Amino acid sequence: MRYLMLLHFDPTAAPTQGPDPALAEDMGKLLEEMTKAGVLLDTAGLRPLAEGARVRQTGGKQTVLDGPFSESKEVIGGYCLLQTRSQDEAMEWGSRFLRLHGPQWDIELEIRQLDDQA
């Protein structure tokens, strides 16, 4: 089963300097472990909101909004695509990832199974 993990956080509450070098090193080790275990299919952080765009459709009419988005209280900062035997296994990998961040990060992972019926 494939699971998509989306990393949510409030950009105003995140450390302004971003991840420290020790966290980046620890994340690299965990991602290497996930790769060796055969569960990591893909992962990446996302570029800043200022570089993004949104396309919104309401009543059949589309509007393009360029970043940054002032109303964003929570953003998706990255994703991880896993292939695991169960949702519990995907959640365990996600929990390990979150624990690396320590108490200075208020973050959340949304874990969703991909619908492979297409």
N, C-alpha and C positions, 0 to 999 in steps of 0.2 A: 504494500500500500504506500502511496506517495502522500506526503504531508507538506504543506507550505506553512512555514513559521514566519509571521510578520512581527517585526520589532516595533512596538509603539512607545513613544515617550513625549513628554512635554519639553519642547526645545528651550523654554525659558527656565526650566528646572535642571537641565543637564549641565554638567561641568563645562564652563566656557571654553576651556582648552581642549575639550574632547577627551577621548580615551588616553590615559597615560601610557608610556612605553611598556610598563609591566603588564597592563591589561592587554595591550596589543600582542605581546609575546605569549601570554596565557591563552588568548583567543586562537592564535596561530597553532599552538600545541593541541588545543581541543579540536580544531578543524582538521588537523593532521590525523588525530585519533579517529575522528568520524570518517575520514576518507579511507583509512586503513580498515575500519570496520565495515566499509561498503555501504554506509547509510547516507553519506553526503553526496547529493547529486549536483548542487549548485548553491552558491551563496554570494552575496554582495551587499555592501552598504549603498545607500542612495545619496546622490548629490544634494546640496542644500536646496531648500524651498525656493530661494530666489532664482534658481536656474530652472525651475519646473513650470509646468503649465497644466491647466485643467480645462477639460471640455465638458460643459454642463448642458444637458438637454431638459427643457421644461416646456410642456405643451407642444412638442414637436420642433421647437426652435432651439438652436444650439448657440451657445456663447462660449468664447474662449477667454480664460482668465490666466494672465501671466503671473508668476510668482514674484515676490513672496506673497503669501496669503495671510493677511492680517488676522483673519478670524480663526486661524489654526491654533487650537489649544493642545492638540496632540497630532503628531506626525508619525509616519512610517519611516523609520531610519534605515531599514535594511530588511533582507529576507534570507531565508535558508530553505532549500528544497531537500527533503529527506525521503529515503525509501526505507521503511521499517516494517516489522512484522505486525505492529499494533500501534494504536494511538498512545497507549501507556509508554511504549518504548520511545516514541517521538517526544512525549512530554518529559521523559527522563533526560533526553539529550537537551531539550529546551531548558529544563531546570538547571542543568549543569552550566549552560551558557549564561543564564541570568546570574547564577551565584558568582561567576567570575567578576562581575561588575561591582560587587561590594555595596556598601550602604550609601555611597555618594550618588548612585544612579537610581532614580525612580522610573523603572521600565516595566513593560509588560510584553509578553509574547502571546500572540493569537495563533493557535495551531488548528489548521483546517485540513481535512483530507481532500485530495483532489478527486473530482468525479471522473473516473477513467472510462466512462461508458461512451464517450464520444468516438 
